[in-house]
Amino acid sequence: MGRVMDGDEIHRKRWYIWLMVAIITFANCVDTSSLNVALPVIADELNITMAQVELVVTLNLITIISLILSFGRLGDIKGKDRIFTCGIAVFFVGSLISFLARQYEILLLGRIVAGMGAAMTMALNQGIIAEVFSRGQRGRALGMQGSLVALGTMLGPAVGGFMTDTFGWNTVFLLNIPVCLIDFFFCLWLLPHLEGDKDMKIDIKGSLVFAVFIISLYLSIKFLQNGHEGYIKFIGLFIFALAVGWLFYREERKNTSPMLDFSLFSTKLFTVSVFCSFLGFFAISSNNFIMPFYLQKVLGFSVGDAGHLMMIYPLMMVLVAPMSGALSDKIGSEVLGVIGLSFGVAGLGIMSLLGENSSVLLYIFGTVVMAFGFSTFQSPNTSLIMSTVPPNKTGAAGSLNGLTRNLGNIFGISISTAVLYNLMSMRLGYQVDSFVEGRADVFVFGMRGIYFLAMGLAAVGLILSILRLRSHSKAKSKNN
């Protein structure tokens, strides 16, 4: 679909190309963050529980996770520009269905379709940037993309809160529609044709087995939300998921054109960076899912005011992400990874102190520290991941990084929700799967458990980042 351009023309237009890629990434972030702040209202108006409204987010994420590697591979074969542009069109359709939805089931359908489109664009956005920009400018470009991601995440809660308060929750999907239309036509005009590798093949069997693995793993965790009644089902389905995952790994290792190229993990730096990315996004998604309920149900803020407060985190990302990305090109990413995760762990610790009578200033302080940390970490870590692979595998690496981000998001939400319900049920003495009116103390008790879990996992990432920095320093000393 893209235009045929030579290397010089691509270099001259690289920032226009970046903008085309970044716009749909921006729309994806507005879509998710605006929806988060509307979840309590959706639950009330559709008369569904917190567990059910969680599906509005997690079904979208499951779709992305199940398909993102396949679309990354398809982009490496057919051309990243073609699959990316098609993804914009599919995301438009999903947003339109979500906007028109008046029933819970139709809303879920819209989120699934939107997830398909998002998977196509997420799988290839980093690969396109890595292919268009030279090594010396890649960190800056990725950092600026992180800044635009933050801008979308920042505007989402405010826009979502305003639209929900004024026009109803359906309208949170309305802004995606013109953005997708404009970006689609500009991509046809400005996106270069990026030739694929015709020798590669699409791994249909691997795609299906991987989807079964992810869905089984997610559903097993969902059973944990049912307390003691779900433990046996969790164990059975979790064992099944592990067996399917082992089958997937064994088959992909033998496949000459695998959906997931496990050879990427032969590089220690790549493996550690991807795992740290997962831990970071797990912690962030735990916070993002629980905060709308805390601000609205516990502290009593309106949807609009909660949306404004939730803008603090992405505002910090807007300020910090481009600087950390550019700085990584000069001093290296390993140091910034340690600094970022150190502040991230500290910020989560501060957030764990929040209670039913806490001052909003404590929330703001904890959010600023946490946001500074993870914003400092993310762009350099992404640059590290993309710098370890050859050009013909940037699509696979970018889609794997996107998969990691979404795995962190979905398991951050689902595991945190299971922790929340189980701790609340333990405190009350009976099983619950939603906020209990008049018992904010019980919700806060469960919420603190979530922050302790997120803090522990982020601390694991910090330890790995310190080891990564030491390894880099030793290698640098030997070379000198």
C-alpha positions in Angstrom: 0.0 0.0 0.0 2.9 2.4 0.7 4.7 4.4 -1.9 7.9 3.2 -3.4 10.7 5.5 -2.1 14.5 5.3 -2.2 16.6 5.6 0.9 17.2 9.3 0.5 13.5 10.1 0.2 12.7 7.9 3.2 15.4 9.7 5.2 14.0 13.2 4.2 10.5 12.2 5.1 11.3 10.1 8.2 9.5 12.4 10.6 6.4 12.5 8.5 6.5 8.7 8.5 7.0 8.8 12.3 3.9 11.0 12.6 1.7 8.6 10.6 2.8 5.7 12.8 2.5 7.7 16.0 -1.0 9.0 15.3 -2.7 5.6 15.5 -0.6 4.7 18.5 -1.9 7.9 20.1 -5.5 6.8 19.2 -5.0 3.4 20.8 -3.8 5.0 24.0 -6.7 7.5 24.1 -9.0 4.5 23.5 -7.7 2.5 26.4 -7.2 5.3 29.0 -10.5 7.0 28.3 -12.3 3.7 28.7 -10.6 3.0 32.1 -12.1 6.1 33.7 -15.6 5.2 32.4 -15.5 1.6 33.7 -17.4 2.3 37.0 -20.1 4.1 35.0 -20.4 1.3 32.5 -20.7 -1.2 35.3 -23.5 0.8 36.9 -25.5 1.6 33.7 -25.3 -1.9 32.2 -25.9 -3.4 35.7 -22.8 -5.7 35.6 -20.2 -6.5 38.2 -16.5 -5.3 38.3 -15.6 -8.8 37.1 -17.8 -8.4 34.0 -16.7 -4.9 33.2 -13.1 -6.1 33.4 -13.8 -8.1 30.3 -14.4 -4.9 28.3 -10.7 -4.2 28.8 -9.3 -7.7 28.9 -11.1 -9.1 25.8 -9.5 -6.3 23.8 -6.1 -7.2 25.3 -6.5 -10.9 24.8 -7.3 -10.3 21.1 -4.2 -8.1 20.8 -2.0 -10.7 22.5 -3.3 -13.6 20.5 -2.7 -11.9 17.2 0.1 -9.5 17.6 2.9 -12.0 16.8 1.1 -13.3 13.7 0.7 -9.8 12.4 4.3 -9.0 13.1 5.3 -12.0 11.1 2.8 -11.1 8.4 4.3 -7.7 8.2 7.8 -9.1 7.8 6.5 -11.2 4.9 4.0 -8.9 3.1 5.4 -5.6 4.0 5.0 -3.6 7.2 3.3 -0.7 5.5 0.4 -2.9 4.1 -0.5 -4.6 7.3 -0.1 -1.4 9.4 -2.5 0.5 7.1 -5.1 -2.4 7.1 -4.9 -2.3 10.9 -6.0 1.3 11.0 -9.1 0.4 8.9 -10.0 -2.5 11.2 -9.5 -0.4 14.4 -11.9 2.1 12.8 -14.6 -0.6 12.4 -14.1 -1.8 16.0 -14.4 1.8 17.4 -17.6 2.4 15.4 -19.2 -0.8 16.7 -18.2 0.2 20.3 -19.6 3.6 19.8 -23.0 2.3 18.6 -23.2 -0.4 21.2 -26.1 -0.3 23.6 -25.8 -3.8 25.0 -22.9 -5.5 26.9 -22.4 -8.2 24.3 -22.2 -5.8 21.4 -19.7 -3.7 23.3 -17.5 -6.8 23.8 -17.7 -7.5 20.1 -16.6 -4.0 19.3 -13.6 -4.3 21.7 -12.6 -7.6 20.0 -12.6 -6.0 16.5 -10.8 -3.0 17.8 -8.2 -5.3 19.3 -7.6 -7.0 16.0 -6.8 -3.6 14.4 -4.7 -2.5 17.4 -2.7 -5.8 17.1 -1.9 -5.0 13.5 -0.6 -1.6 14.2 1.1 -2.4 17.5 2.9 -5.3 15.9 4.6 -3.1 13.4 4.9 0.5 14.7 8.3 0.0 16.4 9.5 -2.1 13.4 8.7 0.7 11.0 10.4 3.3 13.1 13.5 1.0 13.6 13.7 0.5 9.8 13.2 4.2 8.9 15.5 5.8 11.5 19.3 5.2 11.8 20.8 3.8 15.0 21.9 7.2 16.3 18.3 8.6 16.0 16.3 5.5 16.9 16.3 6.2 20.7 15.0 9.7 20.1 12.3 8.6 17.7 11.1 5.9 20.1 11.3 8.3 23.0 9.1 10.8 21.1 6.7 8.0 20.3 6.6 7.3 24.0 5.9 10.9 24.6 2.9 10.8 22.2 1.7 7.6 23.8 1.8 9.5 27.1 -0.1 12.4 25.6 -2.8 10.0 24.5 -2.9 8.4 27.9 -3.0 11.8 29.5 -5.8 13.1 27.4 -7.8 9.9 27.6 -9.0 10.2 31.2 -9.9 13.9 30.9 -11.7 13.4 27.5 -13.3 10.1 28.7 -14.4 11.8 31.9 -15.9 14.8 30.1 -17.6 12.7 27.4 -19.0 10.3 29.9 -20.3 13.0 32.2 -21.8 15.0 29.3 -22.9 12.6 26.6 -22.6 9.1 28.0 -20.0 6.4 28.1 -20.4 5.3 24.5 -18.9 8.6 23.3 -15.5 7.7 24.6 -15.0 5.8 21.4 -16.1 8.7 19.1 -12.8 10.5 18.7 -11.1 7.3 17.3 -13.3 7.5 14.2 -12.1 10.7 12.6 -8.5 10.0 13.7 -8.5 6.6 12.0 -10.0 8.1 8.8 -7.4 10.9 8.5 -4.5 8.6 9.4 -5.6 5.9 6.9 -5.5 8.3 3.9 -2.3 10.0 5.0 -0.6 6.5 5.3 -1.6 5.7 1.8 0.0 8.9 0.7 3.2 9.2 2.9 4.0 5.7 4.2 6.9 4.1 2.2 6.7 0.6 0.8 8.8 -1.6 3.0 9.6 -4.7 1.1 8.8 -8.0 3.0 10.8 -11.2 2.9 9.0 -13.5 0.5 10.9 -16.5 1.7 9.2 -16.4 5.1 6.0 -18.3 5.7 3.0 -17.7 8.0 2.8 -20.1 10.8 -1.0 -20.7 11.0 -0.7 -23.7 13.3 1.6 -21.9 15.7 -0.9 -18.9 15.7 -3.8 -21.1 16.7 -1.8 -23.0 19.4 -0.6 -19.7 20.8 -4.1 -18.3 21.0 -5.3 -21.4 22.9 -2.4 -21.0 25.3 -3.0 -17.4 26.1 -6.8 -17.8 26.4 -6.4 -20.8 28.6 -3.9 -19.1 30.8 -6.1 -16.0 31.2 -9.2 -18.0 32.0 -7.3 -20.0 34.6 -6.5 -16.8 36.4 -10.1 -15.6 36.1 -11.1 -18.7 38.1 -9.0 -17.4 40.9 -11.4 -14.4 41.2 -14.0 -16.9 42.5 -12.1 -17.7 45.6 -12.1 -21.2 47.0 -14.7 -22.4 44.5 -12.4 -21.6 41.6 -9.1 -23.0 42.9 -9.6 -26.6 41.5 -10.6 -25.2 38.1 -7.7 -22.8 38.2 -5.2 -25.7 38.8 -6.7 -27.9 36.1 -6.8 -25.1 33.4 -3.4 -23.7 34.4 -1.8 -27.2 33.9 -3.6 -27.4 30.5 -2.3 -24.0 29.6 1.3 -25.0 30.5 1.0 -28.2 28.4 -0.2 -26.1 25.4 2.6 -23.6 26.0 5.2 -26.4 26.0 3.7 -27.8 22.7 3.9 -24.3 21.2 7.5 -23.9 22.2 8.5 -27.4 20.9 6.8 -26.9 17.5 8.1 -23.4 17.0 11.7 -24.5 17.7 11.4 -27.0 14.9 9.6 -24.7 12.5 11.8 -23.0 9.8 9.4 -20.0 9.7 8.0 -19.8 13.2 5.4 -17.3 14.4 7.6 -16.6 17.4 11.3 -16.6 16.7 12.8 -18.1 19.8 16.3 -17.4 18.4 15.8 -13.8 19.5 16.1 -15.0 23.1 19.5 -16.3 22.4 20.7 -12.8 23.2 20.8 -12.3 26.9 20.4 -8.6 26.7 17.2 -9.0 24.6 15.7 -11.6 27.0 16.4 -9.6 30.1 15.1 -6.3 28.6 11.9 -8.0 27.4 11.2 -9.6 30.8 11.9 -6.2 32.6 9.4 -4.6 30.2 6.8 -7.2 31.2 7.3 -6.5 34.9 7.1 -2.8 34.4 3.8 -2.9 32.4 2.4 -5.4 35.0 2.9 -2.8 37.7 1.6 0.1 35.6 -1.6 -1.7 34.5 -2.3 -2.8 38.1 -2.3 0.9 39.1 -4.3 2.1 36.1 -7.1 -0.4 36.6 -7.6 0.1 40.3 -7.3 3.9 40.5 -10.6 4.9 38.8 -12.5 2.8 41.4 -10.4 4.2 44.3 -10.9 7.8 43.2 -14.6 7.5 42.4 -15.8 4.9 44.9 -13.5 5.5 47.9 -12.6 9.2 47.7 -15.9 10.2 46.1 -14.6 12.1 43.0 -16.8 12.5 40.0 -15.8 10.8 36.7 -14.5 14.1 35.3 -12.4 15.0 38.4 -11.1 11.4 38.5 -10.1 11.8 34.9 -8.2 15.0 35.6 -6.3 13.4 38.5 -5.4 10.4 36.3 -3.8 12.8 33.8 -0.8 13.3 36.2 0.9 10.0 35.3 0.8 10.5 31.5 1.7 14.2 31.9 4.9 13.1 33.5 5.5 10.7 30.7 5.1 13.5 28.2 7.8 15.4 30.0 10.2 12.5 30.8 9.9 10.0 27.9 11.5 12.0 25.1 14.3 13.2 27.4 15.1 9.7 28.5 14.9 8.3 25.0 17.3 11.0 23.7 19.6 10.6 26.7 19.8 6.9 26.0 21.4 7.6 22.7 24.2 9.4 24.5 24.9 7.6 27.7 23.3 4.2 27.1 20.1 2.7 28.2 21.3 0.5 31.1 21.9 3.3 33.6 18.5 4.8 32.9 16.9 1.4 33.4 18.2 1.2 36.9 17.3 4.8 37.8 13.9 4.5 36.3 12.9 1.2 38.1 14.3 2.5 41.4 11.9 5.4 41.3 9.1 3.1 40.0 9.5 0.8 43.0 9.5 3.9 45.4 6.4 5.3 43.8 4.5 2.0 44.2 5.5 2.0 47.8 4.1 5.5 48.3 0.8 4.4 46.5 0.5 1.5 48.9 0.0 4.0 51.8 -3.2 5.4 50.3 -6.3 4.8 52.5 -10.0 5.8 52.6 -9.2 9.1 54.2 -5.9 9.9 52.5 -5.2 13.4 51.2 -5.2 13.8 47.4 -1.7 15.2 47.8 -0.4 11.8 48.8 -1.9 10.4 45.6 -0.3 13.1 43.5 3.1 12.7 45.1 3.1 8.9 44.7 1.9 9.1 41.1 4.6 11.7 40.2 7.4 9.5 41.6 6.0 6.3 40.0 5.4 8.0 36.6 8.9 9.6 36.6 10.4 6.2 37.2 8.6 4.1 34.6 8.8 6.9 32.0 12.6 7.0 32.5 12.8 3.3 32.1 10.5 2.5 29.2 12.0 4.3 26.1 15.6 3.3 26.8 14.5 -0.3 27.4 12.6 -0.4 24.1 15.7 1.0 22.4 17.8 -1.8 23.9 15.3 -4.4 22.7 15.2 -3.1 19.1 19.0 -2.5 18.9 19.8 -6.2 19.5 18.1 -7.6 16.4 19.0 -7.4 12.7 16.9 -5.3 10.3 15.0 -8.3 8.8 13.7 -9.2 12.3 12.6 -5.8 13.5 9.0 -6.6 12.8 9.3 -9.8 14.9 11.1 -8.0 17.7 8.7 -5.1 17.7 5.7 -7.3 17.7 7.2 -9.4 20.5 7.8 -6.2 22.5 4.2 -5.2 21.9 3.1 -8.6 23.0 5.2 -8.3 26.2 3.6 -4.9 26.9 0.1 -6.3 26.5 0.8 -9.5 28.4 2.0 -7.2 31.3 -1.3 -5.2 30.9 -3.7 -8.1 30.8 -2.1 -10.2 33.6 -1.6 -7.0 35.6 -5.3 -6.4 35.5 -6.5 -10.0 35.9 -4.1 -11.1 38.6 -4.6 -7.8 40.5 -8.3 -8.2 40.3 -8.0 -11.8 41.7 -5.8 -10.5 44.5 -8.4 -7.7 45.2 -11.4 -10.0 45.3 -9.7 -12.7 47.4 -8.4 -10.2 50.0 -11.7 -8.4 50.2 -13.5 -11.7 50.6 -11.0 -12.8 53.3 -11.6 -9.5 55.2 -15.4 -9.8 54.9 -15.7 -13.5 55.5 -17.8 -14.2 52.4 -17.1 -14.1 48.6 -17.4 -10.8 46.7 -16.6 -9.8 43.1 -17.3 -6.1 43.2 -17.1 -3.0 45.3 -19.1 -3.3 48.6 -21.0 -0.1 49.3 -20.2 1.3 52.7 -17.0 -0.8 53.1 -14.3 1.4 51.6 -11.9 0.0 54.2 -12.3 -3.5 52.7 -11.5 -2.2 49.2 -8.5 -0.3 50.4 -7.2 -3.5 52.2 -7.4 -5.4 48.9 -5.9 -2.5 47.0 -2.8 -2.4 49.2 -2.2 -6.1 48.5 -2.2 -5.2 44.8 0.5 -2.5 45.3 2.6 -4.8 47.4 2.5 -7.4 44.6 3.3 -4.8 41.9 6.2 -3.4 44.1 7.7 -6.8 44.5 7.6 -7.6 40.8 9.1 -4.2 39.9 11.8 -4.8 42.4 12.7 -8.1 40.5 13.0 -6.0 37.4 15.2 -3.5 39.2 17.6 -6.3 40.3 17.8 -7.6 36.7 18.5 -4.1 35.5 21.3 -3.7 38.0 22.8 -7.0 36.8 22.4 -5.9 33.2 24.2 -2.7 33.9 27.1 -4.6 35.6 27.4 -6.9 32.6 27.5 -3.9 30.3 30.2 -2.2 32.4 32.4 -5.3 32.4 32.0 -5.7 28.7 32.9 -2.1 28.1 36.0 -2.4 30.4 37.2 -5.4 28.4 36.9 -3.6 25.1 38.9 -0.7 26.5 
